[in-house]
Structures are given as C-alpha cells and as structure tokens.
C-alpha cells in the first residue's frame, strides 16, 4: 500500500521557521549557500570512493 504523507500547517510553519533561523544564524541566504557549497566540495575532495576523479584517475583540482 502506498501512503502519501503530507505536512500539516503547523509542521510547515515549524520547518520554515527553522530554515529561517538557520539562515539568519550564518549571516543570510548567500552565506548559507556558500557553506553548503564548501561542505559539498569537501566531500568531493575527500579521499575514498566518493572523491571527484577525472578520467584516468587524476584528482580534480581544488
């Protein structure tokens, strides 16, 4: 059986409030986006199977 779960209005408000608080805590939307991008790049640069690799096995430039 496929049951679709939907946020109720109170849950939506809480989710939006949390996202807005996080955004404000880091200095705004641009700062939050920058932090997200830096975290994603750190994952790609980390050694291991998720590392960004170029054809031929070379590491992607930093």
CHARMM internal coordinates of N, CA and C (Angstrom, degrees):
IC EDIT
DIST 1 N 1 CA 1.4530
DIST 1 CA 1 C 1.5240
ANGL 1 N 1 CA 1 C 108.51
DIST 1 C 2 N 1.3138
ANGL 1 CA 1 C 2 N 117.08
DIHE 1 N 1 CA 1 C 2 N 133.29
DIST 2 N 2 CA 1.4617
ANGL 1 C 2 N 2 CA 123.10
DIHE 1 CA 1 C 2 N 2 CA -179.50
DIST 2 CA 2 C 1.5231
ANGL 2 N 2 CA 2 C 109.43
DIHE 1 C 2 N 2 CA 2 C -102.06
DIST 2 C 3 N 1.3380
ANGL 2 CA 2 C 3 N 115.95
DIHE 2 N 2 CA 2 C 3 N 108.95
DIST 3 N 3 CA 1.4680
ANGL 2 C 3 N 3 CA 120.20
DIHE 2 CA 2 C 3 N 3 CA 179.42
DIST 3 CA 3 C 1.5097
ANGL 3 N 3 CA 3 C 108.58
DIHE 2 C 3 N 3 CA 3 C -108.29
DIST 3 C 4 N 1.2969
ANGL 3 CA 3 C 4 N 116.15
DIHE 3 N 3 CA 3 C 4 N 126.29
DIST 4 N 4 CA 1.4585
ANGL 3 C 4 N 4 CA 121.72
DIHE 3 CA 3 C 4 N 4 CA 178.33
DIST 4 CA 4 C 1.5174
ANGL 4 N 4 CA 4 C 108.95
DIHE 3 C 4 N 4 CA 4 C -91.40
DIST 4 C 5 N 1.3396
ANGL 4 CA 4 C 5 N 115.80
DIHE 4 N 4 CA 4 C 5 N 127.05
DIST 5 N 5 CA 1.4536
ANGL 4 C 5 N 5 CA 119.61
DIHE 4 CA 4 C 5 N 5 CA 178.37
DIST 5 CA 5 C 1.5212
ANGL 5 N 5 CA 5 C 108.51
DIHE 4 C 5 N 5 CA 5 C -98.47
DIST 5 C 6 N 1.3143
ANGL 5 CA 5 C 6 N 115.26
DIHE 5 N 5 CA 5 C 6 N 138.51
DIST 6 N 6 CA 1.4476
ANGL 5 C 6 N 6 CA 122.01
DIHE 5 CA 5 C 6 N 6 CA -177.03
DIST 6 CA 6 C 1.5271
ANGL 6 N 6 CA 6 C 108.89
DIHE 5 C 6 N 6 CA 6 C -126.88
DIST 6 C 7 N 1.3319
ANGL 6 CA 6 C 7 N 116.43
DIHE 6 N 6 CA 6 C 7 N 138.38
DIST 7 N 7 CA 1.4629
ANGL 6 C 7 N 7 CA 119.79
DIHE 6 CA 6 C 7 N 7 CA 175.46
DIST 7 CA 7 C 1.5243
ANGL 7 N 7 CA 7 C 109.20
DIHE 6 C 7 N 7 CA 7 C -70.41
DIST 7 C 8 N 1.3133
ANGL 7 CA 7 C 8 N 115.81
DIHE 7 N 7 CA 7 C 8 N 137.50
DIST 8 N 8 CA 1.4578
ANGL 7 C 8 N 8 CA 118.44
DIHE 7 CA 7 C 8 N 8 CA 172.41
DIST 8 CA 8 C 1.5341
ANGL 8 N 8 CA 8 C 108.31
DIHE 7 C 8 N 8 CA 8 C -82.32
DIST 8 C 9 N 1.3164
ANGL 8 CA 8 C 9 N 117.12
DIHE 8 N 8 CA 8 C 9 N 172.69
DIST 9 N 9 CA 1.4641
ANGL 8 C 9 N 9 CA 121.68
DIHE 8 CA 8 C 9 N 9 CA -174.79
DIST 9 CA 9 C 1.5278
ANGL 9 N 9 CA 9 C 111.94
DIHE 8 C 9 N 9 CA 9 C -60.50
DIST 9 C 10 N 1.3174
ANGL 9 CA 9 C 10 N 117.86
DIHE 9 N 9 CA 9 C 10 N -40.00
DIST 10 N 10 CA 1.4692
ANGL 9 C 10 N 10 CA 120.95
DIHE 9 CA 9 C 10 N 10 CA -179.39
DIST 10 CA 10 C 1.5306
ANGL 10 N 10 CA 10 C 110.43
DIHE 9 C 10 N 10 CA 10 C -66.44
DIST 10 C 11 N 1.3257
ANGL 10 CA 10 C 11 N 117.41
DIHE 10 N 10 CA 10 C 11 N -39.49
DIST 11 N 11 CA 1.4649
ANGL 10 C 11 N 11 CA 120.93
DIHE 10 CA 10 C 11 N 11 CA 178.34
DIST 11 CA 11 C 1.5220
ANGL 11 N 11 CA 11 C 110.93
DIHE 10 C 11 N 11 CA 11 C -65.68
DIST 11 C 12 N 1.3266
ANGL 11 CA 11 C 12 N 116.62
DIHE 11 N 11 CA 11 C 12 N -40.70
DIST 12 N 12 CA 1.4658
ANGL 11 C 12 N 12 CA 120.64
DIHE 11 CA 11 C 12 N 12 CA 177.89
DIST 12 CA 12 C 1.5228
ANGL 12 N 12 CA 12 C 110.47
DIHE 11 C 12 N 12 CA 12 C -61.80
DIST 12 C 13 N 1.3280
ANGL 12 CA 12 C 13 N 116.93
DIHE 12 N 12 CA 12 C 13 N -44.84
DIST 13 N 13 CA 1.4714
ANGL 12 C 13 N 13 CA 120.42
DIHE 12 CA 12 C 13 N 13 CA 179.28
DIST 13 CA 13 C 1.5239
ANGL 13 N 13 CA 13 C 110.90
DIHE 12 C 13 N 13 CA 13 C -61.56
DIST 13 C 14 N 1.3294
ANGL 13 CA 13 C 14 N 116.90
DIHE 13 N 13 CA 13 C 14 N -42.24
DIST 14 N 14 CA 1.4663
ANGL 13 C 14 N 14 CA 120.90
DIHE 13 CA 13 C 14 N 14 CA 179.78
DIST 14 CA 14 C 1.5261
ANGL 14 N 14 CA 14 C 111.05
DIHE 13 C 14 N 14 CA 14 C -65.03
DIST 14 C 15 N 1.3217
ANGL 14 CA 14 C 15 N 117.05
DIHE 14 N 14 CA 14 C 15 N -40.55
DIST 15 N 15 CA 1.4566
ANGL 14 C 15 N 15 CA 121.35
DIHE 14 CA 14 C 15 N 15 CA 178.65
DIST 15 CA 15 C 1.5248
ANGL 15 N 15 CA 15 C 111.34
DIHE 14 C 15 N 15 CA 15 C -64.31
DIST 15 C 16 N 1.3193
ANGL 15 CA 15 C 16 N 117.17
DIHE 15 N 15 CA 15 C 16 N -45.97
DIST 16 N 16 CA 1.4632
ANGL 15 C 16 N 16 CA 121.72
DIHE 15 CA 15 C 16 N 16 CA 178.57
DIST 16 CA 16 C 1.5249
ANGL 16 N 16 CA 16 C 110.57
DIHE 15 C 16 N 16 CA 16 C -63.93
DIST 16 C 17 N 1.3215
ANGL 16 CA 16 C 17 N 117.63
DIHE 16 N 16 CA 16 C 17 N -42.65
DIST 17 N 17 CA 1.4643
ANGL 16 C 17 N 17 CA 120.99
DIHE 16 CA 16 C 17 N 17 CA 179.44
DIST 17 CA 17 C 1.5259
ANGL 17 N 17 CA 17 C 110.78
DIHE 16 C 17 N 17 CA 17 C -62.40
DIST 17 C 18 N 1.3229
ANGL 17 CA 17 C 18 N 117.11
DIHE 17 N 17 CA 17 C 18 N -40.85
DIST 18 N 18 CA 1.4557
ANGL 17 C 18 N 18 CA 120.63
DIHE 17 CA 17 C 18 N 18 CA 178.15
DIST 18 CA 18 C 1.5163
ANGL 18 N 18 CA 18 C 112.15
DIHE 17 C 18 N 18 CA 18 C -64.65
DIST 18 C 19 N 1.3305
ANGL 18 CA 18 C 19 N 116.60
DIHE 18 N 18 CA 18 C 19 N -42.48
DIST 19 N 19 CA 1.4658
ANGL 18 C 19 N 19 CA 120.66
DIHE 18 CA 18 C 19 N 19 CA 178.66
DIST 19 CA 19 C 1.5249
ANGL 19 N 19 CA 19 C 110.53
DIHE 18 C 19 N 19 CA 19 C -65.09
DIST 19 C 20 N 1.3201
ANGL 19 CA 19 C 20 N 117.25
DIHE 19 N 19 CA 19 C 20 N -40.73
DIST 20 N 20 CA 1.4703
ANGL 19 C 20 N 20 CA 120.53
DIHE 19 CA 19 C 20 N 20 CA 178.57
DIST 20 CA 20 C 1.5226
ANGL 20 N 20 CA 20 C 111.36
DIHE 19 C 20 N 20 CA 20 C -66.28
DIST 20 C 21 N 1.3341
ANGL 20 CA 20 C 21 N 117.07
DIHE 20 N 20 CA 20 C 21 N -37.92
DIST 21 N 21 CA 1.4692
ANGL 20 C 21 N 21 CA 120.47
DIHE 20 CA 20 C 21 N 21 CA 178.35
DIST 21 CA 21 C 1.5251
ANGL 21 N 21 CA 21 C 110.60
DIHE 20 C 21 N 21 CA 21 C -66.57
DIST 21 C 22 N 1.3211
ANGL 21 CA 21 C 22 N 116.98
DIHE 21 N 21 CA 21 C 22 N -41.49
DIST 22 N 22 CA 1.4609
ANGL 21 C 22 N 22 CA 120.67
DIHE 21 CA 21 C 22 N 22 CA 177.65
DIST 22 CA 22 C 1.5230
ANGL 22 N 22 CA 22 C 110.27
DIHE 21 C 22 N 22 CA 22 C -62.25
DIST 22 C 23 N 1.3130
ANGL 22 CA 22 C 23 N 116.31
DIHE 22 N 22 CA 22 C 23 N -46.32
DIST 23 N 23 CA 1.4586
ANGL 22 C 23 N 23 CA 121.66
DIHE 22 CA 22 C 23 N 23 CA 178.85
DIST 23 CA 23 C 1.5293
ANGL 23 N 23 CA 23 C 110.77
DIHE 22 C 23 N 23 CA 23 C -57.95
DIST 23 C 24 N 1.3149
ANGL 23 CA 23 C 24 N 117.18
DIHE 23 N 23 CA 23 C 24 N -45.84
DIST 24 N 24 CA 1.4617
ANGL 23 C 24 N 24 CA 121.45
DIHE 23 CA 23 C 24 N 24 CA -179.31
DIST 24 CA 24 C 1.5297
ANGL 24 N 24 CA 24 C 111.26
DIHE 23 C 24 N 24 CA 24 C -66.33
DIST 24 C 25 N 1.3396
ANGL 24 CA 24 C 25 N 117.29
DIHE 24 N 24 CA 24 C 25 N -33.94
DIST 25 N 25 CA 1.4626
ANGL 24 C 25 N 25 CA 120.70
DIHE 24 CA 24 C 25 N 25 CA -176.07
DIST 25 CA 25 C 1.5230
ANGL 25 N 25 CA 25 C 113.39
DIHE 24 C 25 N 25 CA 25 C -69.73
DIST 25 C 26 N 1.3291
ANGL 25 CA 25 C 26 N 117.04
DIHE 25 N 25 CA 25 C 26 N -20.82
DIST 26 N 26 CA 1.4689
ANGL 25 C 26 N 26 CA 120.03
DIHE 25 CA 25 C 26 N 26 CA -179.08
DIST 26 CA 26 C 1.5226
ANGL 26 N 26 CA 26 C 112.60
DIHE 25 C 26 N 26 CA 26 C -105.95
DIST 26 C 27 N 1.3169
ANGL 26 CA 26 C 27 N 117.68
DIHE 26 N 26 CA 26 C 27 N 1.02
DIST 27 N 27 CA 1.4516
ANGL 26 C 27 N 27 CA 120.38
DIHE 26 CA 26 C 27 N 27 CA 176.67
DIST 27 CA 27 C 1.5138
ANGL 27 N 27 CA 27 C 115.24
DIHE 26 C 27 N 27 CA 27 C 101.56
DIST 27 C 28 N 1.3113
ANGL 27 CA 27 C 28 N 117.03
DIHE 27 N 27 CA 27 C 28 N 18.93
DIST 28 N 28 CA 1.4549
ANGL 27 C 28 N 28 CA 120.06
DIHE 27 CA 27 C 28 N 28 CA 174.63
DIST 28 CA 28 C 1.5135
ANGL 28 N 28 CA 28 C 113.28
DIHE 27 C 28 N 28 CA 28 C 113.72
DIST 28 C 29 N 1.3216
ANGL 28 CA 28 C 29 N 114.21
DIHE 28 N 28 CA 28 C 29 N 175.36
DIST 29 N 29 CA 1.4695
ANGL 28 C 29 N 29 CA 121.64
DIHE 28 CA 28 C 29 N 29 CA -175.95
DIST 29 CA 29 C 1.5153
ANGL 29 N 29 CA 29 C 112.46
DIHE 28 C 29 N 29 CA 29 C -61.80
DIST 29 C 30 N 1.3233
ANGL 29 CA 29 C 30 N 118.08
DIHE 29 N 29 CA 29 C 30 N -44.25
DIST 30 N 30 CA 1.4638
ANGL 29 C 30 N 30 CA 120.42
DIHE 29 CA 29 C 30 N 30 CA -178.91
DIST 30 CA 30 C 1.5230
ANGL 30 N 30 CA 30 C 111.20
DIHE 29 C 30 N 30 CA 30 C -61.51
DIST 30 C 31 N 1.3341
ANGL 30 CA 30 C 31 N 116.99
DIHE 30 N 30 CA 30 C 31 N -40.72
DIST 31 N 31 CA 1.4635
ANGL 30 C 31 N 31 CA 120.49
DIHE 30 CA 30 C 31 N 31 CA 178.89
DIST 31 CA 31 C 1.5251
ANGL 31 N 31 CA 31 C 110.76
DIHE 30 C 31 N 31 CA 31 C -66.28
DIST 31 C 32 N 1.3196
ANGL 31 CA 31 C 32 N 117.40
DIHE 31 N 31 CA 31 C 32 N -38.83
DIST 32 N 32 CA 1.4625
ANGL 31 C 32 N 32 CA 121.18
DIHE 31 CA 31 C 32 N 32 CA 178.57
DIST 32 CA 32 C 1.5275
ANGL 32 N 32 CA 32 C 110.31
DIHE 31 C 32 N 32 CA 32 C -65.03
DIST 32 C 33 N 1.3061
ANGL 32 CA 32 C 33 N 117.01
DIHE 32 N 32 CA 32 C 33 N -43.78
DIST 33 N 33 CA 1.4679
ANGL 32 C 33 N 33 CA 121.44
DIHE 32 CA 32 C 33 N 33 CA 177.97
DIST 33 CA 33 C 1.5259
ANGL 33 N 33 CA 33 C 110.16
DIHE 32 C 33 N 33 CA 33 C -62.39
DIST 33 C 34 N 1.3247
ANGL 33 CA 33 C 34 N 116.73
DIHE 33 N 33 CA 33 C 34 N -42.24
DIST 34 N 34 CA 1.4708
ANGL 33 C 34 N 34 CA 120.96
DIHE 33 CA 33 C 34 N 34 CA 178.77
DIST 34 CA 34 C 1.5324
ANGL 34 N 34 CA 34 C 110.49
DIHE 33 C 34 N 34 CA 34 C -61.51
DIST 34 C 35 N 1.3311
ANGL 34 CA 34 C 35 N 116.97
DIHE 34 N 34 CA 34 C 35 N -43.66
DIST 35 N 35 CA 1.4665
ANGL 34 C 35 N 35 CA 120.46
DIHE 34 CA 34 C 35 N 35 CA 178.46
DIST 35 CA 35 C 1.5246
ANGL 35 N 35 CA 35 C 111.33
DIHE 34 C 35 N 35 CA 35 C -63.21
DIST 35 C 36 N 1.3226
ANGL 35 CA 35 C 36 N 115.76
DIHE 35 N 35 CA 35 C 36 N -41.88
DIST 36 N 36 CA 1.4726
ANGL 35 C 36 N 36 CA 119.38
DIHE 35 CA 35 C 36 N 36 CA 177.98
DIST 36 CA 36 C 1.5166
ANGL 36 N 36 CA 36 C 110.70
DIHE 35 C 36 N 36 CA 36 C -60.74
DIST 36 C 37 N 1.3352
ANGL 36 CA 36 C 37 N 116.43
DIHE 36 N 36 CA 36 C 37 N -45.83
DIST 37 N 37 CA 1.4590
ANGL 36 C 37 N 37 CA 120.50
DIHE 36 CA 36 C 37 N 37 CA -178.63
DIST 37 CA 37 C 1.5220
ANGL 37 N 37 CA 37 C 111.48
DIHE 36 C 37 N 37 CA 37 C -64.04
DIST 37 C 38 N 1.3265
ANGL 37 CA 37 C 38 N 117.14
DIHE 37 N 37 CA 37 C 38 N -40.77
DIST 38 N 38 CA 1.4649
ANGL 37 C 38 N 38 CA 120.81
DIHE 37 CA 37 C 38 N 38 CA 178.12
DIST 38 CA 38 C 1.5252
ANGL 38 N 38 CA 38 C 110.85
DIHE 37 C 38 N 38 CA 38 C -63.23
DIST 38 C 39 N 1.3240
ANGL 38 CA 38 C 39 N 117.13
DIHE 38 N 38 CA 38 C 39 N -39.71
DIST 39 N 39 CA 1.4654
ANGL 38 C 39 N 39 CA 120.85
DIHE 38 CA 38 C 39 N 39 CA 178.95
DIST 39 CA 39 C 1.5268
ANGL 39 N 39 CA 39 C 110.96
DIHE 38 C 39 N 39 CA 39 C -66.23
DIST 39 C 40 N 1.3213
ANGL 39 CA 39 C 40 N 117.13
DIHE 39 N 39 CA 39 C 40 N -41.42
DIST 40 N 40 CA 1.4625
ANGL 39 C 40 N 40 CA 120.55
DIHE 39 CA 39 C 40 N 40 CA 178.10
DIST 40 CA 40 C 1.5256
ANGL 40 N 40 CA 40 C 111.02
DIHE 39 C 40 N 40 CA 40 C -64.24
DIST 40 C 41 N 1.3284
ANGL 40 CA 40 C 41 N 117.12
DIHE 40 N 40 CA 40 C 41 N -42.10
DIST 41 N 41 CA 1.4631
ANGL 40 C 41 N 41 CA 120.49
DIHE 40 CA 40 C 41 N 41 CA 178.01
DIST 41 CA 41 C 1.5257
ANGL 41 N 41 CA 41 C 111.10
DIHE 40 C 41 N 41 CA 41 C -64.06
DIST 41 C 42 N 1.3251
ANGL 41 CA 41 C 42 N 117.45
DIHE 41 N 41 CA 41 C 42 N -38.21
DIST 42 N 42 CA 1.4644
ANGL 41 C 42 N 42 CA 120.60
DIHE 41 CA 41 C 42 N 42 CA 178.37
DIST 42 CA 42 C 1.5283
ANGL 42 N 42 CA 42 C 110.46
DIHE 41 C 42 N 42 CA 42 C -61.49
DIST 42 C 43 N 1.3281
ANGL 42 CA 42 C 43 N 116.94
DIHE 42 N 42 CA 42 C 43 N -39.36
DIST 43 N 43 CA 1.4598
ANGL 42 C 43 N 43 CA 120.51
DIHE 42 CA 42 C 43 N 43 CA 177.76
DIST 43 CA 43 C 1.5240
ANGL 43 N 43 CA 43 C 110.10
DIHE 42 C 43 N 43 CA 43 C -64.79
DIST 43 C 44 N 1.3188
ANGL 43 CA 43 C 44 N 116.98
DIHE 43 N 43 CA 43 C 44 N -44.38
DIST 44 N 44 CA 1.4588
ANGL 43 C 44 N 44 CA 120.65
DIHE 43 CA 43 C 44 N 44 CA -178.94
DIST 44 CA 44 C 1.5240
ANGL 44 N 44 CA 44 C 112.19
DIHE 43 C 44 N 44 CA 44 C -66.23
DIST 44 C 45 N 1.3136
ANGL 44 CA 44 C 45 N 117.23
DIHE 44 N 44 CA 44 C 45 N -30.57
DIST 45 N 45 CA 1.4700
ANGL 44 C 45 N 45 CA 121.26
DIHE 44 CA 44 C 45 N 45 CA -178.67
DIST 45 CA 45 C 1.5212
ANGL 45 N 45 CA 45 C 112.92
DIHE 44 C 45 N 45 CA 45 C -85.03
DIST 45 C 46 N 1.3133
ANGL 45 CA 45 C 46 N 117.39
DIHE 45 N 45 CA 45 C 46 N -15.00
DIST 46 N 46 CA 1.4640
ANGL 45 C 46 N 46 CA 121.22
DIHE 45 CA 45 C 46 N 46 CA -176.99
DIST 46 CA 46 C 1.5269
ANGL 46 N 46 CA 46 C 109.88
DIHE 45 C 46 N 46 CA 46 C -67.29
DIST 46 C 47 N 1.3269
ANGL 46 CA 46 C 47 N 116.42
DIHE 46 N 46 CA 46 C 47 N 145.10
DIST 47 N 47 CA 1.4582
ANGL 46 C 47 N 47 CA 118.27
DIHE 46 CA 46 C 47 N 47 CA 177.37
DIST 47 CA 47 C 1.5240
ANGL 47 N 47 CA 47 C 110.60
DIHE 46 C 47 N 47 CA 47 C -66.76
DIST 47 C 48 N 1.2956
ANGL 47 CA 47 C 48 N 115.81
DIHE 47 N 47 CA 47 C 48 N 150.98
DIST 48 N 48 CA 1.4593
ANGL 47 C 48 N 48 CA 119.84
DIHE 47 CA 47 C 48 N 48 CA 177.90
DIST 48 CA 48 C 1.5077
ANGL 48 N 48 CA 48 C 112.02
DIHE 47 C 48 N 48 CA 48 C 125.10
DIST 48 C 49 N 1.3066
ANGL 48 CA 48 C 49 N 116.52
DIHE 48 N 48 CA 48 C 49 N -174.05
DIST 49 N 49 CA 1.4713
ANGL 48 C 49 N 49 CA 120.68
DIHE 48 CA 48 C 49 N 49 CA -172.99
DIST 49 CA 49 C 1.5257
ANGL 49 N 49 CA 49 C 114.40
DIHE 48 C 49 N 49 CA 49 C -67.17
DIST 49 C 50 N 1.3263
ANGL 49 CA 49 C 50 N 119.14
DIHE 49 N 49 CA 49 C 50 N -18.04
DIST 50 N 50 CA 1.4615
ANGL 49 C 50 N 50 CA 120.23
DIHE 49 CA 49 C 50 N 50 CA 179.68
DIST 50 CA 50 C 1.5226
ANGL 50 N 50 CA 50 C 112.55
DIHE 49 C 50 N 50 CA 50 C -93.16
DIST 50 C 51 N 1.3151
ANGL 50 CA 50 C 51 N 117.70
DIHE 50 N 50 CA 50 C 51 N 0.58
DIST 51 N 51 CA 1.4547
ANGL 50 C 51 N 51 CA 121.45
DIHE 50 CA 50 C 51 N 51 CA -178.04
DIST 51 CA 51 C 1.5240
ANGL 51 N 51 CA 51 C 111.11
DIHE 50 C 51 N 51 CA 51 C -60.92
DIST 51 C 52 N 1.3194
ANGL 51 CA 51 C 52 N 114.75
DIHE 51 N 51 CA 51 C 52 N 145.06
DIST 52 N 52 CA 1.4613
ANGL 51 C 52 N 52 CA 119.74
DIHE 51 CA 51 C 52 N 52 CA 175.28
DIST 52 CA 52 C 1.5165
ANGL 52 N 52 CA 52 C 107.74
DIHE 51 C 52 N 52 CA 52 C -73.27
DIST 52 C 53 N 1.2961
ANGL 52 CA 52 C 53 N 116.52
DIHE 52 N 52 CA 52 C 53 N 122.27
DIST 53 N 53 CA 1.4674
ANGL 52 C 53 N 53 CA 121.61
DIHE 52 CA 52 C 53 N 53 CA -179.42
DIST 53 CA 53 C 1.5255
ANGL 53 N 53 CA 53 C 108.75
DIHE 52 C 53 N 53 CA 53 C -124.37
DIST 53 C 54 N 1.3057
ANGL 53 CA 53 C 54 N 113.90
DIHE 53 N 53 CA 53 C 54 N 142.32
DIST 54 N 54 CA 1.4484
ANGL 53 C 54 N 54 CA 120.12
DIHE 53 CA 53 C 54 N 54 CA 174.10
DIST 54 CA 54 C 1.5232
ANGL 54 N 54 CA 54 C 108.34
DIHE 53 C 54 N 54 CA 54 C -89.12
DIST 54 C 55 N 1.3303
ANGL 54 CA 54 C 55 N 117.26
DIHE 54 N 54 CA 54 C 55 N 163.80
DIST 55 N 55 CA 1.4622
ANGL 54 C 55 N 55 CA 118.10
DIHE 54 CA 54 C 55 N 55 CA 174.66
DIST 55 CA 55 C 1.5148
ANGL 55 N 55 CA 55 C 109.82
DIHE 54 C 55 N 55 CA 55 C -54.78
DIST 55 C 56 N 1.2992
ANGL 55 CA 55 C 56 N 117.83
DIHE 55 N 55 CA 55 C 56 N 138.02
DIST 56 N 56 CA 1.4526
ANGL 55 C 56 N 56 CA 122.04
DIHE 55 CA 55 C 56 N 56 CA -177.42
DIST 56 CA 56 C 1.5109
ANGL 56 N 56 CA 56 C 112.60
DIHE 55 C 56 N 56 CA 56 C 92.73
DIST 56 C 57 N 1.3440
ANGL 56 CA 56 C 57 N 118.83
DIHE 56 N 56 CA 56 C 57 N -0.38
DIST 57 N 57 CA 1.4387
ANGL 56 C 57 N 57 CA 122.23
DIHE 56 CA 56 C 57 N 57 CA 176.10
DIST 57 CA 57 C 1.5100
ANGL 57 N 57 CA 57 C 115.29
DIHE 56 C 57 N 57 CA 57 C 87.23
DIST 57 C 58 N 1.3353
ANGL 57 CA 57 C 58 N 118.06
DIHE 57 N 57 CA 57 C 58 N 3.85
DIST 58 N 58 CA 1.4670
ANGL 57 C 58 N 58 CA 120.33
DIHE 57 CA 57 C 58 N 58 CA 179.08
DIST 58 CA 58 C 1.5204
ANGL 58 N 58 CA 58 C 110.57
DIHE 57 C 58 N 58 CA 58 C -71.39
DIST 58 C 59 N 1.3342
ANGL 58 CA 58 C 59 N 115.63
DIHE 58 N 58 CA 58 C 59 N 149.67
DIST 59 N 59 CA 1.4709
ANGL 58 C 59 N 59 CA 120.81
DIHE 58 CA 58 C 59 N 59 CA 175.54
DIST 59 CA 59 C 1.5233
ANGL 59 N 59 CA 59 C 108.98
DIHE 58 C 59 N 59 CA 59 C -74.23
DIST 59 C 60 N 1.3194
ANGL 59 CA 59 C 60 N 116.04
DIHE 59 N 59 CA 59 C 60 N 144.04
DIST 60 N 60 CA 1.4605
ANGL 59 C 60 N 60 CA 120.98
DIHE 59 CA 59 C 60 N 60 CA 174.02
DIST 60 CA 60 C 1.5236
ANGL 60 N 60 CA 60 C 108.69
DIHE 59 C 60 N 60 CA 60 C -69.46
DIST 60 C 61 N 1.3392
ANGL 60 CA 60 C 61 N 118.24
DIHE 60 N 60 CA 60 C 61 N 146.62
DIST 61 N 61 CA 1.4665
ANGL 60 C 61 N 61 CA 120.50
DIHE 60 CA 60 C 61 N 61 CA 179.73
DIST 61 CA 61 C 1.5117
ANGL 61 N 61 CA 61 C 111.37
DIHE 60 C 61 N 61 CA 61 C -66.85
DIST 61 C 62 N 1.3233
ANGL 61 CA 61 C 62 N 116.41
DIHE 61 N 61 CA 61 C 62 N 149.67
DIST 62 N 62 CA 1.4673
ANGL 61 C 62 N 62 CA 121.29
DIHE 61 CA 61 C 62 N 62 CA 178.71
DIST 62 CA 62 C 1.4946
ANGL 62 N 62 CA 62 C 111.57
DIHE 61 C 62 N 62 CA 62 C -76.35
END
COOR INIT
IC SEED 1 N 1 CA 1 C
IC BUILD
